[in-house]
Amino acid sequence: MFERFPQANVVGIALSAKMLNELARKDQPWQAHLRLIRGFFLELDLGKSTYDAVISSMALHHWIPGVKLRLYERIRIALRRGGVFVNDDYVTTEQESTERLASFKASCISDRHLQHIDLPLSIQQEQELPQEAGFPAIRLAFRRANTCVFAAVT
Ligand SMILES: C[S@@+](CC[C@H](N)C(=O)[O-])C[C@H]1O[C@@H](n2cnc3c(N)ncnc32)[C@H](O)[C@@H]1O
């Protein structure tokens, strides 16, 4: 991000202090442009029309579709007009996604404490959910094996 947009102001959010420390170390030259928040992004106030871009990397494959839908709505609201949402994550087949969801539901674990459970969606679901959340369209910008980068513009 900083190599491409050295003047950007970036807010980095993660639950893991280790991950944030690593980010601070790597991005030391841009320290003045970086604010790190250790928090739970399902609960943090992301604001309204606050950001030009929301970028997630390998962080959103833990949520059931209903929770993810609400997060996508909050991301859309947090973006300025013309802002972009980029989601890099791993996907699975429709069948495996359905099976994982069924076994999760049978486990009765609370859907707000899932960060250690993997519930990847299919490519189709990853494209439908943001549209349901009000993004006009989301495209598959990159794919290598089961890793995909999706991009949507508000
Ligand atoms: C697999 S790591 C990926 C880290 C980094 N984004 C990367 O691509 O190298 C997943 C990250 O997502 C964060 N994460 C997962 N669920 C989260 C949540 N609900 N709120 C905040 N951070 C979360 C974890 O703290 C961790 O830093």
The ligand as an ORCA input file, in Angstrom:
! r2SCAN-3c Opt
* xyz 0 1
  C      -4.333    -15.052      8.771
  S      -4.029    -13.525      9.577
  C      -3.710    -12.468      8.178
  C      -2.861    -11.322      8.566
  C      -2.525    -10.300      7.476
  N      -3.736     -9.558      7.122
  C      -1.874    -10.908      6.279
  O      -2.518    -11.035      5.232
  O      -0.700    -11.287      6.375
  C      -5.654    -13.069     10.077
  C      -5.714    -11.729     10.788
  O      -7.083    -11.379     10.940
  C      -7.271    -10.833     12.227
  N      -8.687    -11.035     12.596
  C      -9.464    -12.125     12.405
  N     -10.712    -11.906     12.848
  C     -10.724    -10.634     13.338
  C     -11.711     -9.798     13.936
  N     -12.956    -10.211     14.114
  N     -11.366     -8.551     14.304
  C     -10.112     -8.090     14.105
  N      -9.131     -8.827     13.530
  C      -9.423    -10.071     13.170
  C      -6.299    -11.578     13.123
  O      -5.985    -10.816     14.258
  C      -5.094    -11.733     12.179
  O      -4.238    -10.613     12.282
*
